[in-house]
Each structure stands twice: as structure tokens, then as C-alpha cells.
């Protein structure tokens, strides 16, 4: 040992939450700014999401007539589950909490709780657009969640466990597994469903204001003030967690394999750089990409499920 005491797993989870809270608006601002520049616009600046959150948090939320407690509870549920996912997913380091495992099924269940809360929010006001957005949202979720389960299961077969930290640690210890057929198929499937789950192109357009093409935006039309701030921030946290998981599966280097203070600091720097690069890449691709028709979305997500299923098959055939 180098004489420094290791960082407890609980402290690592707290570090990941702090990094997610501080860095997520920067990531969103970077993606928006890159897209604006490529489209020939000046853009509002990288810090605009922080300013938007601060402005919304200072406003009293208003409730539409006929809405119930879901209007107030759903935003908090979305933020809470987003923070828990950021704490469990191996972003900075590959170590799990002793009491709450970062198991595949735990993480997917947390994501599903947030998904259902958001869908109930869209239905609560009883508006046509809210119901339409919730219906589309649940259709996408019904296709996304099985793909996430199958893809990560394919990665867990060689490791012998479905803990996400153990999977990332295995890729750190054996870098050649990143290029294996199982890894390539599973990660491509995860990348597709991560775009769908976070409402990015080609599944959804986060910058749209056309009601008939909305999915995420249609469900939060009746929210305002602090409630809208929690909804936006909760959705951004899910994007950070899912993009961070995918990028650490593709490029695990820099993730803290052992919990020394220096390794944790290196992990913080590594995940911020990785996410900025991936965010800029996604924003660049979105400029040259069109949103697919709603009726073509199941075909796209079914294709990602087929890739995940092939990854599971390959995990048993390729020893």
C-alpha cells in the first residue's frame, strides 16, 4: 500500500452525486452550445442551464385545475431516482455500496420508477398533449428496458455477476474484452437505448416546440417554477448516468479501480472529459440527423434488442 487510507465506498458514491449535480448542467450547456455553433448560431453559452435552473427555482409552481398530488410528487421522484442512479452507476470508481448493490436490476428498477412518475405526471392534468406524450413515453420505455437488461446481462456472463462495478472492473483488468464481439454488440445496443431513454435524436428532439412531435416536452407542459426545474434536472441526471455508463464500458481507463484519493481524483477528471467528448459528439451527430417517424421508433429499438440478444448468444458461444 502507498500509505494513504482508501476512500470508503460511501464517500465514492457521495463524490459521484456531487460531480453529477455540478457537472450535469455543464454537459447539457456544452451539448446545446456545440449544436448552436454548428447550426450557425451564437448560442446562449455553456452556463445557460445553470441560469435556467436558478430562475425556475425562484418561481412558485402553479398547478392546473383538476391536478392532484402527482403534480408535486413526480418531479421529486424523478430527481431522487436520478441521484440514486448516479450514486450506483460506476462513473468515477468501480466499487459498489455495501448496503445497496449496483446490480443491473436495481439500476433498471430505479430508472423505471422515474419513467413511470414522469408518465403519471403527463396524465395527471388530463390534457391531450400530456396523455399523448405519456403514451409515447411508455411505448419507448417498454422497448428500452428489456434491451438494457439483455445487453448488460450479456456483459455480465463472462464476469459471473450483474453488478455494474464488477463489469467495469473486469474491463479495466482485461482491456481486450472491450473489443470482443459480445462487448461490441452489447455496447452498441446500450448506446441506442441510451439515446432513446434520454430523449435525444433520432428518437426525440429535445429542442422541438412542435406539439405533434413531442415526447418528453409534452409531459411537462403543465409544470412550472420549481417543479419544472426538478423535472429538467432529473432528466439531465439520467442522461449523465446513462452516458457515463456507456462511455465507461467503451473506454474504462481512468475509472478508479482502487479507492485511493489520487485514483478518485483521476476518476473525476476522466469522467468529466469523457462525458464532454461524448456530449459534443452526440450534439454534432444531431445536427446532421433527422428525427425518425414515430412509427419507425419501434423498429429502431427492436433492432437494438436484436443486437443485445445476439450479444447474449455470443457470450455463451465465444469462450
Secondary structure, 3 states (H helix, E strand, C coil): CCCCCCCCHHHHHHHHHHHHHHHHHHHHHHHHHHHHHHCCCCCCCCCHHHHHHHHHHCCCCCCCCCCCCHHHHHHHHHHHHHHHHHHHCCCCECCCCCCCCCEHHHHHHHHHHHHHHHHHHHHHCCCHHHHHHHHHHHHHHHHHHHHHHHHHHHHHHHHCCCEHHHHHHHHHHCHHHHHCHHHHHHHHHHHHHHHHHCCCCCCCCCCCCCHHHCCHHHHCCCCCHHHHHHHHHHHHHHHHHHHHHHHHHHCCCCCECCCCHHHHHHHHHHHHHHHHHHHHHHHHHHHCCCCCCHHHHHHHHHHHHHHHHHHHHHHHHCC
